[in-house]
Structure formats: C-alpha cells, structure tokens
Amino acid sequence: MSRRVVAVLLVVSMCLTVALAGCGSKPAEQKPAEQKPAEQKPAPAADQAKPAAKYNWKMNVSTPDPSTWTRGARKFADLVKERSSGNLVITVYSNEQLSGGNQPKGIEMVQSGATEFDIHSSMIWSVVEPKVSAVSLPFMFKNTSEVEKALNGKAGEMLKQALEAKGVHFLAWGENGFRQLTTSKKAVAKVADLKGLKIRIPTINMLISVFKAFGADPTVMNGAEVFTALQQGTIDGQENPLGIIDSLKFYEVQKYITMWNYSYDPIVLTVNKKLWDSLDQGTQKILADAAKDAMAWQIATTREEDKTYLKRMQDKGVQVIYPTPEALAEFQKAAEPVYAEIEKAIGKELIEAFKAKQ
C-alpha cells in the first residue's frame, strides 16, 4: 500500500474518532481555546513596573498628625500601596513615637534600618551631617523661588550626596518653611530685644551660635518638651516654621510672633540605603515616583495653609511683629560670624553653591 493511501486512511480514522466524541456539535458549544499561562504574558512596561515581593515597612515622622509632614507621609504611603496593588505597605508613626521624642535618634533609626522610611528636618539632619546646615544659614534666602533654584541645582545635588554617605537614600525634598520666632516676655523687633531671653532651639550647633550672636540664651530641648516648658516659663520663646507653631499650638502659651524669615528649613524624605539597594527596579520606581508626588503635594499644601496660620494666631491674641528693613539688616550683620564658623566645619564650596542659588 502506498504512503499516500496510508495517510488518507489515517485522516479518515481520526475524523471518525472525533465525531464519536461529539466534535460534530455546534460551534457555540465547542470548548473555548485554552489561555496562555500567566508567566507567558509580556513583562509590564517601565511606567507600569510592579514590585517583585510584598513588604511591610515602618516610617517615622517628627510632627503630630495635623502637620503637613505627617499628612505628606500618609499620602506617600497611600500612593505606594495603591501603585503596588497593595504589595507595599508603609505604616506611618507620627510625633516621633518610635524614638521617644528624640529627633536625632529618629535619624539614627533609619540609618540603622530600625525604621525603613523617615521624614526629618534638615536642621536635625545637620546633627548627623554638618554639611546639611548650609541650606539653613541665617538670611541665606529671600523667598522660596531662591530656595527651589538652590535645592534643584548644584547645591541640592551636593546635599543629596552628603546624605547618601550617611546610610540613607534620598527620595524627595519637602518643606518645613522659613523659621519664625515666638516669645512670651516681650516682643522682639530688633537685636537688642533678644538679649538674655531663653530661646529653645533643636540640637543644632549652628543655631546655638546664631542666638548667642543675637545676645539670647539658646536652650537645647527635645520637641516633645517645648509646650510644657513655655507654659511653665522655663523658657521664654522658641523658633519654628508657622506649620509647626500651629500644629503644636504654641500660640496658646506665647504672646508674640516675630516674622523675620531668618532661616529656611526643608524636610527630607529618605529610605534606609541597604534596603533601597536590595529592592528590584520596579519597586524602586514606585517608591521614587510616589515620594516626588507626595512631597510636591506637601510643599503646595504647606504654602497654602501658611496663609491661615497667622490669622489663627491673631484670633488667639498673639501679636505679630514685622521687623523693619533696618532691623533685619542689623540681625543679618550680627549673624555674619556664623558663616565663617560654618565654613570652617563644612568648607567653602557648599556655602558658595547655596549663595549662587543655581
């Protein structure tokens, strides 16, 4: 028998077998085509990258829940969870809960990996890395436009590199804002008014030098203790951006606020560097994008809400003082020795980069 005849007989035999199995039914009743296994689907595009694993992380924030710091942190956590389809979960702990109110310890915790994510002020970061103090030198900036040029330029890049060397990965800048002064004993409108006043400051050597230059008595104290100290008269005043003054309700125990914009204070969103380096690119992208979006929201919200804080303070009976241009020039001149002191500690290049604001 020829090969052609054998082939024909085989085909006929197969058709008879299929027919007996019911394959001659209507098309609508036919078994649907089998789908490809999930692993055969094409990989997601770069802008739709998914994490390779599930994680549960902790995030430490210095300020209480009403502050834009904490709300920005929660927005970051929400964006990360949403964009990772629930695989990346970040629990936010406000008001320095994880470090017992000790802000420098909070930074040490993210460096060591005791916490994975962190938001701290550049002022507190300068305790760990003195170079960060350059951004907050007295009267360095006139407005936020100058700040943005510096942080998005050479000076900001130099600060990022300094942070990376300290065991964290930089994710995004946020804003604490220009720091203002509140007092209880008397209004402060010129340098002489500060003489002898006990002013609480965070653990920042630069600020100790600044307030000594102004003739004040700078007193280092943990943030969690400040309200009670002001209430009891242990200290005469404190300095902070408007958002912190409002969220901690210092207006309840202070009579005056001096609007002098003497120092700018950004906040820094960071992640433990060992953790960051261990993550796949998809997870890194989700975190990096969410950080930028959350901190952009935090900055815009801070600037918008700052407009309401002074009115609230005035409604509570706080008197607002705006130093004259001549008085501000006097404050600026008194603070000049601080630049020379900081330059010895961190070098001239970084300070000049901030002065250039490029």
Disulfide bonds with the S-S distance in Angstrom:
none
